[in-house]
Every structure is written in structure tokens, then in C-alpha cells.
Amino acid sequence: KDENARLVPFLMEGIATNRAMFQADGIHPNEDAQPKLLDNVWPTLRPLLD
């Protein structure tokens, strides 16, 4: 609260259990996951930019 920090509830929501959303290494999200990552982060990030 002192630093006006925000928490993204679960960055990997809708991605973590979908193996098709990961690169061959099985760790890093792939290109298909990027729109979902944006959907997960933007509602928390946007108010901080106003």
C-alpha cells in the first residue's frame, strides 16, 4: 500500500494448464499465450497508467 503496488492475481490463468500455450521447453509461454497474458495483466496495470 505504501508504494501503491498492485498484485496480478494469477498471471498464468488460462495458460498454465494448456501445454499448447508453451514453447518446446515447456517453461516459457509461446506467441499464442501473449493475448491471454495481456488480458490477465491489463486490468491491474491500466489504472496505474492514468
C-alpha positions in Angstrom: 0.0 0.0 0.0 2.8 2.4 0.8 4.3 2.1 -2.7 0.9 1.9 -4.5 1.8 -1.6 -5.7 -0.7 -3.9 -7.3 -0.9 -7.7 -7.5 -1.9 -9.6 -10.6 -4.0 -12.4 -9.0 -2.6 -15.3 -11.3 -0.6 -14.2 -14.3 -0.8 -17.7 -15.9 -4.6 -18.0 -15.6 -5.9 -19.9 -18.6 -2.4 -20.7 -19.7 -0.7 -22.8 -17.0 -2.6 -26.0 -17.7 -2.7 -25.7 -21.5 0.5 -27.2 -22.9 -0.3 -25.8 -26.3 0.4 -22.3 -24.9 4.1 -23.2 -24.2 7.3 -23.2 -26.2 9.1 -26.5 -26.7 11.0 -26.0 -23.4 7.7 -26.4 -21.5 8.5 -23.4 -19.4 8.0 -20.2 -21.4 4.7 -19.1 -22.9 4.6 -19.0 -26.7 3.2 -16.4 -29.1 -0.4 -17.9 -28.7 -0.3 -17.2 -25.0 0.5 -13.5 -25.3 -3.0 -12.2 -25.8 -4.1 -14.1 -22.7 -1.2 -12.7 -20.7 -2.3 -9.3 -21.7 -5.9 -10.0 -20.6 -4.6 -11.2 -17.3 -2.3 -8.2 -16.6 -4.1 -5.2 -18.3 -6.9 -4.8 -15.7 -4.3 -4.4 -13.0 -1.8 -2.3 -15.0 -4.1 0.1 -16.8 -5.3 2.1 -13.7 -1.6 2.7 -12.8 -1.0 4.4 -16.1 -3.8 7.0 -15.6 
